[in-house]
């Protein structure tokens, strides 16, 4: 694990907010734009940086990219994400997560 890349990726407030959102469940990039209040391209850039650092993974669901936290990271890193979520939770509409769960159950 490259801890320099990890902390560099987490050095941006929007990326920390993404971690908080994804700690609660998987979400497509298009929904994340609503919570971050940024453009689609900016959200994609942040998600790409988190993906390159190994923090998030994604899968394609039709034309959508559904992102999730990489749960295979070392336990101390996952504990850090738990801390981030508890200290700066993002109020997310649970229906946005249910939509993703519904799509996963259809597969």
N, C-alpha and C positions, 0 to 999 in steps of 0.2 A: 504494500500500500504506500503510495506516494503522499505523505502527509503535507508536503509543501503544496502540491496540486489541490489537495482537499481544502486546506485553509485559504488558499488563493481563490478557489471557487466560491467559498463561503464569505469572502470579503465584501460582497455586494449585498445591500439590504434586500433587493428583489429576489436574489437567490436564496437568502435565508427565509424569506416569505414563502418561496416555492417549497422548500424543505418542510416548513410548517404545514402547508397545504397537503403535500404528499404523505406526510406522516399520518394523516387522517384517512387516506385512501388514494386509489389511483384516479387520475383525472386526465382528460384530453387537453391538449394545448389550447384549443379554442376556448374552453371554459376558463382556463387559467388567466387568459387576457382580462376577463372581467374582474378578477380578484386583484390583479396586479395594477390595473389601470394603466397599461402600456399598450403599445401597438403589437400586432401579431409578430412582426419581425423582431422587435425587442425581446418579447417573450421567448421566441425561438432561439435567439442568441444566448439568453440566460440558460435555457434548458440544454442547449448544446454544450455550454461550458460545464454544467453540472454532469452531463453525460460523459464528457471527455475525462472528467475527474473521477468517474466511476461512482458517483453519488446516486444518479438516477439511471433507470433503464427505461426502454420504451418498446412497445409493440404496435404494429399497425392493425387498426380495426377499420377496414374499408379504406377510406381516404383520411381517416383521423389517426393521429399518433397519440396513444394513451401512455402516459408516463407514470412511473411508480418509483418509490425509493428502492435502492438496491439493498435488500434485506440480508445479503451475504457479506456485508461489511463487518469488520470486527466489532464485537460487543461494545467497546468503549465509544466507538463512533456512533453506533445506534443509540447509545445512552445520551450522547451529545445532542442528537436529533430530538430525542424525547425531551431533553431540557429546553431546547429551542422551541419546541411546540408548546411546552407548558409556560414558558416565560413570555412568548409573543404569539399566542394562538391567533390564527386567522379565522374569523367567523365565516364558515363556508356553508352554503346551502346543501344539506344532505341529499337533496334530489340530484345534484350534480354527480355525486358518488353512486347513487342508485342507478343512474343511467348507464354508467360504466359496468357496474355489477350485473345489470340486466343483459348487457351485450355479452359479457363473459359467460353467463349461464346458458346462452343460446349456442355457444360453440361446442 
